[in-house]
Amino acid sequence: MLKIILMMVCGIVVGRMLRRKKLGWLSPLTTILIWALLFLLGIEVGGDEHIIHSLSRLGAEAVAIALAASLGSALFALWLWRWSTNKGTKGEKA
């Protein structure tokens, strides 16, 4: 974990030093590297028999978590919207 944090800090430092430079090549390179990492992750998962046999259970859990997270986010956003719009009208007289 420390290695990951140190790599992020190093990236932030280098990014701050190069912020005035034009780095147009960086976005396509990032996209290519992310696709490569996803491909390698797929190879790793495909080669693990334990994960392949429990994929249906893992998939059902992932769907349940995604639905619960989406519903929770939507409800919180609705509450926040109502709270922020009512906050401005409470002091006004009709």
Phi, psi and omega in degrees: 000322180297323178299318181296315180295318178296321177296320178294317179297317177299317178297321178295316180298313179296319178299320178294322180290330183258015187293339179272350181276152174276116182241057182296336181281346187289322181295313176297323178296319178298317179298315180297317181293323177295317178298320179295318178296320178295320178297314180294324175296320177297321177297317180297315180292318180296332180274353182261109183298323181299317179292319181297319182288332181257017183296322181294320178292316179297322179295318179295319177295320180296319178296317180297316179295318180296317179295317179296319179294319179294315179297316178298318179296317180296317179294319178294320178297319177297314178299316180295321178297312180296319180296317183288326179282327178285334182297321181284338184260353182292324183280346182277147176259143182280000000 
